[in-house]
Amino acid sequence: MKNYILDMTDNQFKVAAKSIIDKDYRLNQVIKWVYRNKSDSFENFTNLPKHIRERLNEKFLLRTLKIVNKEKSKIDNTIRYTFQTLDRKYIFAVFLSVNDRSSVCISSQIGCPVMCAFCYSGKVKFIRNLSRGEIIEQVLQIENDTGKRITGVLFMGMGEPMLNFTSTVFVLNSFLSNKEFGISKRHITVSSVGIVPAIKKLADKNFGVRLALSLHAVDEKLRERLISNNFGFRIEDILDAGKYYIKRTNSHLTIEYTLLKGINNSMADAHKLARLLKRHELVNSNVNVNLIPLNSLVNVKFQPPEHDSVQKFKDILRFSRMTVNIRQQKGIDINAACGQLGY
Ligand code: SAH
């Protein structure tokens, strides 16, 4: 069995390759080919002698994912990628391009154990966590395929990154490392349904990346209904974890709120949300609220909110001095928007 190079940190690779590469400058050359030049074949590592390239190829693997489907939106430049893993499972990633900035929305798990009632990824049976390499490779392959330099990453595809903490931490180290991806911390967002202890642990790591918390409800009972398996974490504790995160890291927090017609989009809900955030000291310049009008799905019983109600909900929060955005529906025609990643 070959070793998957992307699953290894630089140090782990150094140990695994010590019989082939014995000089630090050679190691740095390999790392540069892998992460900066995003090369998908050892043959292309042209500043290394042929015998080293051959031995690397015998012992190591550079890619494990296969692009099996690719759909391009006709409305915007969004591209939805379906990858097949070595064990023949499917994962999804989305290329997003806004004002010439290119980002990728990546998956962290195969299927999702949280099973939000309005999300397609939640309908995909949870199989396993993705490894460091499988998460990173989504970005490398999309960068290769589009020829665009990726400057932003969102952990908003399939899966719950805070239930795959170890890989997520490895991946963040790689994204932030100047030797590897060198992506700015402000352009990396980890989105979580609110796995409280993991969020606190992430805060203590102090990567400084942005955090998004998927709240969706101001009432505990309703939240339990919407998020089938929330692992027992309560709204109050999730918001406290968010507060801890921004205090500890001096970073930015987004509260995500998917609007469902007649379920969580009343004016009373908006007022409650404003009060709740105020009580948790989350009304300040480090926090914004992202309202996500439901993207419709077949076989899902919820309906998108009327345009008017979205605006009213936003105005109420604005009036309480919150920064509010309404999430644009990118790639809606190719099922690439929030919550549409499934099969
Ligand atoms: N598990 C993480 C990462 C997924 S992010 C999390 O829950 O945050 C995906 C975002 O899209 C979440 O905020 C999610 O609630 C939202 N979403 C899911 N299904 C949706 C749908 N059908 N329409 C709009 N937003 C949806």
Boltz pocket constraint, residues with backbone or C-beta under 6 A from the ligand:
constraints:
  - pocket:
      binder: B
      contacts: [[A, 114], [A, 116], [A, 118], [A, 119], [A, 120], [A, 155], [A, 156], [A, 157], [A, 158], [A, 159], [A, 160], [A, 161], [A, 191], [A, 192], [A, 193], [A, 212], [A, 213], [A, 214], [A, 256], [A, 257], [A, 258], [A, 292], [A, 293], [A, 294], [A, 295], [A, 296], [A, 297], [A, 338], [A, 339], [A, 340]]
      max_distance: 6.0
